[in-house]
Amino acid sequence: MLMVAYIIISLTVLSVCAISTNGAVKGGGAYFMISRTLGPEFGGSIGLMFYLANVCACGVYILGLVEAILDVFGKLPETADASRVHALPQSYFYNVLYATVLLLICLLVCMVGAQIYSKASFFIFLLVNLVLITIFISFFAVGPKEIVIVHTLNHGNQTYTTSFTGFNVSTLKSNLYENYSLDYTTNNMMSFTMVFAVMFNGCTGIMAGSNMSGELKDPSSAIPKGTIIAVVYTFIIYLLLFFMISFTCDRVLLQEDYGFFRNINVWPPFVIIGIYSTSLSASMSTLIGASRILHALAKDDLFGVVLAPAKISSKGGNPWVAVLYTWVLVQVVLFAGKLNTIAGIVTVFYLMAYTAIDLACLALEWASVPNFRPTFQLFSWHTCLLGIVSCFVMMFLINPAYASGSIVVMLSLLVFIHYRAPTSSWGYISQALIFHQVRKYLLLLDIRKEHVKFWRPQILLMVLNPRTSCQLIKFINDIKKGGLYILAHVEIGDLDMMPSDPIQPQYNFWLSLVDKLNVKAFVDLTLSPSVRQGTQHLLRITGLGGMKPNTLVLGFYDNFVPEDCFLQDPVFQSGTENDHFGVDITSLQAHFPPVRDSETAKTLLLQEYVAIISDAIKMQKNVCLARCCFQLDKEDLFSKKRVERVSIDVWPLNLLRPDSTNYVDICSLFLLQMACILNMVTSWKTARLRIFLCIESGDRGWIRKEEKLRELLDKLRIKATIKVVTWDDVVALHWHKLPSQEEAGGALGVLNPRGVSDDYLQAVNLMILNQSFHTAVRFLYLPRPPVDTACYERYMEELDVMTKDLGPTLLIHGLTPVTCTEL
């Protein structure tokens, strides 16, 4: 039992020494170490539980002192030795009264300050060592003797006759095996776990020095040295005492008289003095240590106004309000009445705190951060992990209910602090661990092993001004399907002409925007002489390893005057401070430029816009042009009041080339995949997916085309409705307006190489509108831009006419095979 306790303590001490020698340790001891390593959530929750452990431990020591006092001065039955002074009456309320008086004495000392206790502690240390010397001498100097023990019970007195045998092998043999009996103070049957819980409380004083880290001149040096010396010294003393007691004391004496040292000492008052001074010292130590932990918790403002008064301290630095808080809580603990009653919960709380310390050291070791360079090197991740496992096992062995309850309390506090406490500047070990793991798994993400079965969209969304793009940002977040999503922006400029990089200060504002829109996106910004060059750079270098964008999304280029989303979205209207990185609503709105009005020219030219599309296709990136996404209102689309289900319409035919009737090329399949992904999103699952099949009335093979399309959808596991559309009138306009060969060689052929007229485009637009039935969004085929840059303007005119007034529309050109019918 002693070995188990000291193995757990030693493993924790190694972690304490490692953390304390890795930087300056301030007030708060173990709480300070845990919080500055694991972050405020773990630090605050474990710190509060460690504080409660110290509070309960103070109560344990006070109640133990009361039991020791009553054992000597309490009124005994008439059959007891009348030579003693037995003036103190014994009952539950008297016991609480004595404990309250003793606690008040400790309070007065602590209110004066820790300096008095520190000065007195050395004298107490010498006194206790003197008592220990007399105890060791007594084992040899005192001869065998009989001892009579009398217990007062409800039904009368019970007398035990036992003996101190001196060194005797038979006594040792009788004491080697377990033989648990009733605890005469509580009348509860003892067990291994209950005895361990009581004994473990006698070993936790080794953390007293770290709890008083704020009073130490050099905590990083004093904590390791003092703690290790305390562990070694107390282990040797306990081991010698256990050995000699087992050789000399009868089992009945050990079970029925917890103050048996007094009866076998050469001068019994020595033991009384030692017990009283030790218990009083331990009580003051835990009271002072607990108040320092509470003071540190209050200064970190993790629990708001509840602990705010505990920040107050005297001119000398004594946190007297925290001492009063602790005194009140210890007084509540004293109502337990008996030491053994609360020993279990105290031990569980201590084990939980020790687990957190080991976890903090383990996390630092596993994170492999360069700045974790403790001067104390006698530890490894093996010792930390063994300490965690040992603490958890003993917690549940002692009392599964207490252990489970403490974990629930810790998790509840963790969640509370996570949502309530401000973001700290201490650093989060979780970030270091995430970085370590992400780097490792990114190296394993080999692009050479990519397979179409596991394809997912990895989107780079170019954002000119977030004020006009909030709905688009949210919508693209829906179709990323767990893939990479990057918000990108190109700042126009030349770094040679600037004193410093203007990009880095902007990241906080963009990340704050991501938080407020509640999208799962990264942010990547760049500085470039032109938007086109900047987009090329982003397409090439954004991402890492196997996580690089495969799809470029652009807003549509038209003459529409955008609206300011910041003035409409309630998220940007709240005046409360909800950003913990220095960006509030006002500064966020001031950072992004105002929306362009109808008289202001665009910063991006049409030729450059089409060139960006062409560049992306050359770089084997899928391209998506999003038009009118600002009209998307998901609350209205999926409102319970809406009677009809909304639909997602897919037109897989290249409508700008009606002579092509292929529905199953790579681009068409890409359209189907993107629409299906949108339909798989939870908020879009109620929408109907509709696929339009355009046929001519004279085409006798249209049934076969529909069957082929249906077969394809079945193989791809896409649930959709096929809508057959007769478009004779529309396609006739195309053939009727087709230019002659002479015209094709002239100016018209240069400006309009596809031979698609405006009449035809308007007819296509009207056909799509007529087929609309509560359509939420449309997916259309985006043809390649022309090779001749002189045709860029006509290319955009065709797209503009075809999609005019259609509402939210995605024009998509896919280059990547994304569908698979194999398992």
Secondary structure as GFF3:
##gff-version 3
##sequence-region A 1 823
A	DSSP	alpha_helix	2	20	.	.	.	ID=ss1
A	DSSP	alpha_helix	30	38	.	.	.	ID=ss2
A	DSSP	alpha_helix	40	73	.	.	.	ID=ss3
A	DSSP	alpha_helix	92	112	.	.	.	ID=ss4
A	DSSP	alpha_helix	114	141	.	.	.	ID=ss5
A	DSSP	beta_strand	145	153	.	.	.	ID=ss6
A	DSSP	beta_strand	156	164	.	.	.	ID=ss7
A	DSSP	alpha_helix	169	176	.	.	.	ID=ss8
A	DSSP	alpha_helix	192	201	.	.	.	ID=ss9
A	DSSP	three_ten_helix	204	207	.	.	.	ID=ss10
A	DSSP	alpha_helix	208	211	.	.	.	ID=ss11
A	DSSP	three_ten_helix	213	215	.	.	.	ID=ss12
A	DSSP	alpha_helix	219	248	.	.	.	ID=ss13
A	DSSP	alpha_helix	251	256	.	.	.	ID=ss14
A	DSSP	alpha_helix	260	263	.	.	.	ID=ss15
A	DSSP	alpha_helix	268	299	.	.	.	ID=ss16
A	DSSP	three_ten_helix	304	306	.	.	.	ID=ss17
A	DSSP	three_ten_helix	308	311	.	.	.	ID=ss18
A	DSSP	alpha_helix	320	333	.	.	.	ID=ss19
A	DSSP	three_ten_helix	334	336	.	.	.	ID=ss20
A	DSSP	alpha_helix	339	367	.	.	.	ID=ss21
A	DSSP	alpha_helix	381	398	.	.	.	ID=ss22
A	DSSP	alpha_helix	400	420	.	.	.	ID=ss23
A	DSSP	alpha_helix	429	444	.	.	.	ID=ss24
A	DSSP	three_ten_helix	447	449	.	.	.	ID=ss25
A	DSSP	three_ten_helix	452	454	.	.	.	ID=ss26
A	DSSP	beta_strand	459	462	.	.	.	ID=ss27
A	DSSP	three_ten_helix	466	468	.	.	.	ID=ss28
A	DSSP	alpha_helix	470	478	.	.	.	ID=ss29
A	DSSP	beta_strand	485	492	.	.	.	ID=ss30
A	DSSP	three_ten_helix	495	497	.	.	.	ID=ss31
A	DSSP	three_ten_helix	504	506	.	.	.	ID=ss32
A	DSSP	alpha_helix	507	517	.	.	.	ID=ss33
A	DSSP	beta_strand	522	528	.	.	.	ID=ss34
A	DSSP	alpha_helix	531	541	.	.	.	ID=ss35
A	DSSP	beta_strand	551	555	.	.	.	ID=ss36
A	DSSP	three_ten_helix	565	567	.	.	.	ID=ss37
A	DSSP	three_ten_helix	570	572	.	.	.	ID=ss38
A	DSSP	alpha_helix	585	591	.	.	.	ID=ss39
A	DSSP	alpha_helix	606	618	.	.	.	ID=ss40
A	DSSP	beta_strand	622	627	.	.	.	ID=ss41
A	DSSP	three_ten_helix	629	631	.	.	.	ID=ss42
A	DSSP	alpha_helix	634	637	.	.	.	ID=ss43
A	DSSP	beta_strand	647	651	.	.	.	ID=ss44
A	DSSP	alpha_helix	666	680	.	.	.	ID=ss45
A	DSSP	three_ten_helix	682	684	.	.	.	ID=ss46
A	DSSP	beta_strand	688	695	.	.	.	ID=ss47
A	DSSP	alpha_helix	702	715	.	.	.	ID=ss48
A	DSSP	beta_strand	721	726	.	.	.	ID=ss49
A	DSSP	alpha_helix	728	736	.	.	.	ID=ss50
A	DSSP	alpha_helix	741	744	.	.	.	ID=ss51
A	DSSP	alpha_helix	747	751	.	.	.	ID=ss52
A	DSSP	alpha_helix	758	770	.	.	.	ID=ss53
A	DSSP	beta_strand	775	781	.	.	.	ID=ss54
A	DSSP	three_ten_helix	789	791	.	.	.	ID=ss55
A	DSSP	alpha_helix	792	803	.	.	.	ID=ss56
A	DSSP	beta_strand	809	813	.	.	.	ID=ss57
###
